[in-house]
């Protein structure tokens, strides 16, 4: 769960236990108290002459959860947010260029769930040519914040990167193996994507004009009564929220792409692309350090810093909440 930004009473306790709590905790609590983010009942049980580090943390947690936790509670996504108040020994990441101490709200993902998405997107494509493809692109867009989407399209791109030397299939890679090609542990496109329509995994399709955002919104309204209508409506809302701003928590500058999929999507079965996703996971494990987060909003422990950070924190949560809603409609789909 996301920790919270709290508010303190005007009185300053006579004794404060610093223990693990430090300057950032105190600055954050004071700033949030001035912003009215802590309620009187949060303070009722506190001693007025002494305040422990744990009491400070509880205040921070309550205030922050109250402010933004509604957009960070998911049924399917394993994404989560955490408030980082670094210790003095681990604060390099959270010092501004002018030396101001910062805190941050970081986005990560835990162990993902597996689900099947083929039936509903095939049903949508049958409604209107290109609509299923567009709907998939809308779903994949926020997943890109977490690394390569674990979807049919993402599996295809991983095949290109891991095995096929960037090509559309295994032909070139197998040619390099020569007489030993039959023994090469290289996925064959015809096998791996057997029965999956090309529109579900190819970025470019000859002769098919992609559906624009405005048309997608209109088609979502047109087909609202269809069994897939709730998913189309959810994806239309997701597309709208994403387009409202570019305030999603920014990625780490010092590392490559993240690899924290918050959901894994097979086409006909949940395990369709497990071999590819496993090889990709192994590659990341063997290649060195990964980013410490998918994205992080850093801000000063001041009223201005908090006020400037909240729009990005709330937008990020709104995008992920809309994505989770769409994923639940996929799971609930009944043809």
C-alpha positions as CSV (number, residue, x, y, z in Angstrom):
1,X,0.0,0.0,0.0
2,X,1.0,3.6,-0.5
3,X,2.1,5.4,2.5
4,X,0.5,8.7,3.4
5,X,1.2,12.4,3.8
6,X,0.1,13.6,7.2
7,X,-0.5,16.8,9.2
8,X,0.6,17.7,12.7
9,X,-1.0,19.8,15.4
10,X,0.6,23.3,16.0
11,X,2.2,22.1,19.3
12,X,5.7,20.8,19.1
13,X,6.4,17.9,21.5
14,X,9.0,18.5,24.2
15,X,10.9,15.4,23.2
16,X,11.2,13.7,19.7
17,X,12.9,10.3,19.4
18,X,15.0,10.6,16.3
19,X,16.0,6.9,16.2
20,X,15.4,5.7,12.5
21,X,13.3,8.8,11.8
22,X,15.2,11.8,10.5
23,X,14.9,15.2,9.1
24,X,12.8,14.2,6.1
25,X,10.2,12.6,8.3
26,X,9.8,15.8,10.4
27,X,9.8,18.2,7.5
28,X,7.2,16.1,5.7
29,X,5.0,15.8,8.7
30,X,5.1,19.6,9.4
31,X,4.4,20.5,5.7
32,X,1.5,18.2,5.6
33,X,0.1,19.4,8.8
34,X,0.0,22.9,7.3
35,X,-1.8,21.5,4.3
36,X,-4.6,20.0,6.5
37,X,-3.8,16.4,5.5
38,X,-4.0,15.0,9.0
39,X,-7.2,15.0,11.0
40,X,-7.6,15.7,14.7
41,X,-8.5,12.0,15.3
42,X,-5.1,11.1,13.9
43,X,-3.5,13.1,16.8
44,X,-5.9,12.1,19.6
45,X,-3.8,9.2,20.8
46,X,-0.5,10.9,20.7
47,X,1.3,12.1,23.8
48,X,1.9,15.8,23.8
49,X,5.3,15.6,25.6
50,X,6.9,12.8,23.6
51,X,6.6,11.5,20.0
52,X,8.3,8.3,18.8
53,X,9.6,7.6,15.3
54,X,6.8,5.0,14.9
55,X,4.1,7.6,15.7
56,X,5.6,9.9,13.1
57,X,5.4,7.1,10.5
58,X,1.8,6.3,11.4
59,X,0.9,9.9,10.9
60,X,2.6,9.9,7.5
61,X,1.0,6.7,6.5
62,X,-2.6,7.7,7.4
63,X,-2.3,11.1,5.7
64,X,-0.9,9.7,2.5
65,X,-3.4,6.8,2.3
66,X,-6.2,9.3,2.8
67,X,-4.9,11.5,0.0
68,X,-4.3,9.1,-2.8
69,X,-4.8,5.4,-1.8
70,X,-8.1,5.2,-3.7
71,X,-6.2,5.1,-7.0
72,X,-3.7,2.5,-5.8
73,X,-5.9,-0.4,-4.9
74,X,-6.1,-3.0,-7.6
75,X,-7.9,-6.4,-8.2
76,X,-5.5,-7.8,-10.8
77,X,-2.5,-5.5,-11.3
78,X,0.4,-6.3,-9.0
79,X,1.5,-2.7,-9.3
80,X,1.9,-0.7,-6.0
81,X,3.3,2.6,-4.8
82,X,5.7,3.2,-1.9
83,X,6.7,6.4,-0.1
84,X,10.5,6.6,0.2
85,X,11.9,8.6,3.0
86,X,15.6,7.6,2.7
87,X,17.9,7.5,5.7
88,X,20.9,9.8,5.8
89,X,23.1,6.9,4.8
90,X,21.1,6.2,1.7
91,X,20.0,9.6,0.4
92,X,22.1,10.2,-2.7
93,X,19.2,9.4,-5.0
94,X,17.1,12.0,-3.1
95,X,19.1,15.1,-3.1
96,X,18.3,17.9,-5.6
97,X,21.0,19.8,-7.5
98,X,20.8,22.6,-5.0
99,X,21.2,20.2,-2.1
100,X,17.6,20.1,-1.0
101,X,16.6,16.8,0.7
102,X,13.8,15.0,-1.2
103,X,11.4,12.1,-0.7
104,X,9.6,10.1,-3.4
105,X,6.7,8.0,-4.3
106,X,7.9,5.1,-6.4
107,X,6.0,2.7,-8.5
108,X,6.9,-1.0,-8.7
109,X,5.2,-4.3,-9.5
110,X,5.1,-7.6,-7.6
111,X,4.5,-11.1,-8.7
112,X,2.0,-10.8,-11.6
113,X,-1.1,-12.8,-12.3
114,X,-1.5,-14.7,-15.6
115,X,-4.7,-14.3,-17.7
116,X,-6.0,-15.2,-21.2
117,X,-7.0,-12.3,-23.4
118,X,-7.6,-13.8,-26.9
119,X,-11.4,-14.5,-26.8
120,X,-12.5,-11.0,-26.0
121,X,-10.1,-9.2,-28.4
122,X,-11.1,-11.6,-31.2
123,X,-14.7,-10.8,-30.5
124,X,-13.9,-7.0,-30.7
125,X,-12.0,-7.4,-34.0
126,X,-15.1,-9.2,-35.5
127,X,-17.2,-6.2,-34.6
128,X,-15.2,-3.8,-36.7
129,X,-11.9,-4.5,-38.6
130,X,-9.0,-3.0,-36.8
131,X,-10.9,-2.4,-33.6
132,X,-9.4,-5.4,-31.8
133,X,-5.9,-4.3,-32.8
134,X,-6.5,-0.8,-31.5
135,X,-8.0,-2.0,-28.3
136,X,-4.9,-4.1,-27.7
137,X,-2.6,-1.1,-28.3
138,X,-4.6,0.9,-25.7
139,X,-4.1,-1.9,-23.2
140,X,-0.4,-2.2,-23.9
141,X,0.4,1.5,-23.7
142,X,0.4,1.9,-19.9
143,X,2.1,-1.6,-19.6
144,X,5.1,-0.1,-21.4
145,X,6.0,1.8,-18.2
146,X,6.8,-1.5,-16.6
147,X,9.1,-2.8,-19.5
148,X,8.1,-4.9,-22.5
149,X,4.4,-5.7,-22.1
150,X,3.8,-9.4,-21.5
151,X,1.3,-9.6,-24.2
152,X,1.3,-11.3,-27.7
153,X,2.9,-8.1,-29.2
154,X,5.5,-8.0,-26.4
155,X,6.3,-11.7,-26.9
156,X,6.9,-11.1,-30.6
157,X,9.2,-8.2,-29.9
158,X,11.1,-10.2,-27.4
159,X,11.5,-13.0,-30.0
160,X,13.0,-10.4,-32.3
161,X,15.4,-9.2,-29.6
162,X,16.4,-12.4,-28.0
163,X,16.5,-14.9,-30.8
164,X,15.8,-13.5,-34.3
165,X,18.4,-10.7,-34.6
166,X,15.7,-8.1,-35.0
167,X,14.1,-9.9,-37.9
168,X,10.4,-10.9,-38.5
169,X,11.1,-14.6,-38.0
170,X,13.9,-17.1,-37.3
171,X,15.2,-17.4,-40.9
172,X,18.3,-15.3,-40.6
173,X,19.2,-16.6,-37.1
174,X,18.9,-20.2,-38.4
175,X,21.1,-19.5,-41.4
176,X,23.9,-18.6,-39.1
177,X,23.7,-21.9,-37.5
178,X,24.1,-23.7,-40.8
179,X,24.1,-27.5,-40.5
180,X,23.3,-27.3,-36.8
181,X,20.1,-25.3,-37.3
182,X,17.9,-28.2,-36.5
183,X,19.4,-28.3,-33.0
184,X,19.2,-24.6,-32.4
185,X,17.1,-23.6,-29.4
186,X,15.3,-20.8,-31.3
187,X,11.5,-20.4,-31.3
188,X,9.9,-20.7,-34.6
189,X,7.3,-18.0,-35.4
190,X,4.9,-20.5,-37.0
191,X,4.9,-22.6,-33.9
192,X,5.0,-19.9,-31.2
193,X,2.3,-17.8,-32.8
194,X,0.2,-20.6,-34.3
195,X,-3.5,-19.7,-34.3
196,X,-2.8,-16.1,-33.2
197,X,-3.9,-13.5,-35.7
198,X,-1.1,-11.2,-37.0
199,X,-3.0,-8.1,-35.9
200,X,-2.6,-9.2,-32.3
201,X,1.2,-9.1,-32.3
202,X,2.6,-7.2,-35.4
203,X,3.2,-3.5,-35.1
204,X,2.6,-2.8,-38.8
205,X,0.1,-4.6,-41.0
206,X,0.0,-4.2,-44.8
207,X,-3.2,-2.7,-46.1
208,X,-4.8,-1.9,-42.8
209,X,-5.3,1.7,-41.7
210,X,-5.0,2.0,-37.9
211,X,-8.0,3.3,-36.0
212,X,-7.5,6.9,-34.6
213,X,-8.3,7.7,-31.0
214,X,-11.4,9.7,-31.9
215,X,-12.8,6.8,-33.9
216,X,-12.1,4.4,-31.1
217,X,-14.0,6.5,-28.6
218,X,-17.0,6.6,-31.0
219,X,-16.9,2.9,-31.7
220,X,-16.8,2.2,-27.9
221,X,-20.1,4.1,-27.6
222,X,-21.5,2.4,-30.7
223,X,-20.9,-1.1,-29.3
224,X,-21.6,-0.4,-25.7
225,X,-24.4,-3.0,-25.6
226,X,-22.2,-5.8,-27.0
227,X,-20.8,-8.4,-24.5
228,X,-17.4,-6.7,-25.0
229,X,-18.9,-3.2,-24.6
230,X,-17.8,-2.8,-21.0
231,X,-14.2,-3.5,-21.9
232,X,-14.4,-1.1,-24.8
233,X,-15.8,1.6,-22.4
234,X,-13.0,0.8,-19.9
235,X,-10.3,1.1,-22.6
236,X,-11.9,4.3,-23.9
237,X,-11.6,5.8,-20.4
238,X,-8.0,4.5,-20.1
239,X,-7.1,6.2,-23.4
240,X,-8.7,9.4,-22.2
241,X,-6.9,9.5,-18.9
242,X,-3.5,8.7,-20.5
243,X,-4.0,11.5,-23.1
244,X,-4.9,14.1,-20.4
245,X,-1.3,14.6,-19.4
246,X,2.3,13.1,-19.5
247,X,2.6,13.2,-15.7
248,X,3.1,9.4,-15.2
249,X,5.9,8.9,-12.7
250,X,9.1,9.3,-14.6
251,X,11.5,6.4,-15.1
252,X,15.0,6.2,-13.6
253,X,17.6,8.0,-15.8
254,X,20.6,5.9,-14.8
255,X,19.4,2.4,-15.9
256,X,17.9,0.7,-18.8
257,X,14.3,-0.4,-19.3
258,X,12.5,-2.0,-16.3
259,X,11.3,-5.6,-16.3
260,X,8.4,-5.6,-13.8
261,X,5.3,-6.8,-15.6
262,X,2.2,-6.2,-13.4
263,X,0.2,-8.7,-15.5
264,X,1.0,-11.6,-17.9
265,X,-1.3,-12.1,-20.9
266,X,-1.6,-15.3,-22.9
267,X,-3.8,-15.5,-26.0
268,X,-5.6,-18.9,-25.9
269,X,-4.0,-20.1,-22.7
270,X,-2.3,-18.3,-19.8
271,X,1.0,-20.1,-20.5
272,X,1.2,-19.4,-24.3
273,X,4.5,-17.4,-24.1
274,X,6.0,-18.6,-20.8
275,X,9.1,-19.9,-22.5
276,X,9.8,-16.4,-24.0
277,X,9.0,-14.5,-20.8
278,X,11.2,-16.9,-18.8
279,X,14.2,-16.3,-21.1
280,X,13.6,-12.6,-20.9
281,X,13.5,-12.8,-17.1
282,X,16.7,-14.8,-17.1
283,X,18.4,-12.3,-19.4
284,X,17.6,-9.5,-16.9
285,X,18.8,-11.5,-14.0
286,X,22.1,-12.1,-15.7
287,X,22.7,-8.7,-17.2
288,X,23.3,-6.7,-14.0
289,X,21.4,-4.1,-12.1
290,X,17.8,-3.1,-12.8
291,X,16.1,0.2,-12.1
292,X,15.0,0.4,-8.5
293,X,11.5,1.4,-9.6
294,X,9.3,1.7,-12.7
295,X,8.8,5.4,-12.0
296,X,9.3,7.8,-9.1
297,X,7.9,11.2,-8.3
298,X,10.5,13.1,-6.2
299,X,9.7,16.2,-4.2
300,X,10.9,18.4,-1.4
301,X,9.4,18.0,2.1
302,X,7.6,21.4,1.8
303,X,4.1,22.5,1.1
304,X,5.1,23.6,-2.3
305,X,6.9,20.3,-3.0
306,X,4.0,18.2,-2.0
307,X,1.5,20.3,-3.9
308,X,3.6,20.1,-7.1
309,X,4.0,16.3,-6.7
310,X,0.4,15.4,-6.1
311,X,-0.8,15.9,-9.7
312,X,1.7,13.4,-11.0
313,X,1.1,10.9,-8.1
314,X,-2.6,11.1,-8.7
315,X,-2.4,10.9,-12.5
316,X,-0.2,7.8,-12.2
317,X,-2.6,6.2,-9.9
318,X,-5.6,7.1,-12.1
319,X,-3.9,5.5,-15.2
320,X,-3.1,2.3,-13.3
321,X,-6.6,2.2,-11.8
322,X,-8.2,2.5,-15.2
323,X,-5.9,-0.2,-16.5
324,X,-6.9,-2.5,-13.7
325,X,-10.6,-1.9,-14.5
326,X,-10.0,-2.9,-18.1
327,X,-8.1,-6.1,-17.1
328,X,-11.1,-7.0,-14.9
329,X,-13.5,-6.6,-17.8
330,X,-11.3,-8.9,-19.8
331,X,-11.4,-11.5,-17.1
332,X,-15.2,-11.1,-16.7
333,X,-16.0,-11.3,-20.4
334,X,-18.7,-13.8,-21.4
335,X,-19.3,-14.2,-25.2
